[in-house]
């Protein structure tokens, strides 16, 4: 009997010891994890009061103007312009810093209420109060947010909390007003530096090679109706012009601020040089925005685009992704992906890094292009398939090439969108220009 009792106490004592050890071990694991989590999830800095933040004060006016199309058409537009500046399309690109206290003052010169929404921004105030949807007497929604009446003004404020690429646009009768041109790009730069897309060193880009490609589609019949003071039938929306940065191809290739496109200041050509580990290691930064209501599939001939951000959020999962059974610091997982054709839904934005690699490394002397590439030589307009070289072009072909640079079309993959009006080739297309190393002299 006594042995049995000793035996049972022995097991009980052992069980208690095991339990104590287990508790000790798991609390150690928890403590270690907490330390690992704290190390991988730095506490955000305490929020600053409005007054303590760097201020970004922006003054816009909602006004009218015209844009030109390559087929000779002149289209009536609405747009946000800098308070002291001329009408432009698209509206000015706004660039602020992460953490800025942003104030956007809007004065309305249009014959109907106009507002601004900032998709992707939170805590937006209108005249100091949280923005509210606006309803008419019958309870119908007439504006997504507080608007400025005709001849009136309104002030929006928000903290630009997250770096990324965003759209700003009217939230009043958006189908009509965004169609008319009341939209622009908003870029929030990260705290770690102006040539990073996000607070992640992997999103570094070449400081001189940052490009915005803002896509949109236009139905001139709607613009004509508004110009004539008639209410357009938005259900009959049928676009016939497709633009990048407010221009149709080939105007997309005209220089920024081209005098013959007075209201369309933004160029769309993407210019880069071949990747080189030492002389040219950094990618170009491509900010894609679809301000239209149609989905657009945008194809980057020449090489793929590495998508690193979507709708102002980095394509990485949060650095706080830790698991109780994994006691090590986890880097943010890279969810970026390579795309050769980027499909953007209405209002979507993408950030992409672009590197062009000279896979062939053609050199007339040491690595001459095969004879069959003569046609390519013609296509680049340089008469040579080798980067940085020019050759003789077939008779009657005009040399449009500057110094042996390459060109690749970047364009919508919907053929219908590659026209101007109902006529000639044009539309939603621009060029990737790959200069030879060091650029053109
Ligand atoms: Cu193509």
Boltz pocket constraint, residues with backbone or C-beta under 6 A from the ligand:
constraints:
  - pocket:
      binder: B
      contacts: [[A, 299], [A, 301], [A, 409], [A, 411]]
      max_distance: 6.0
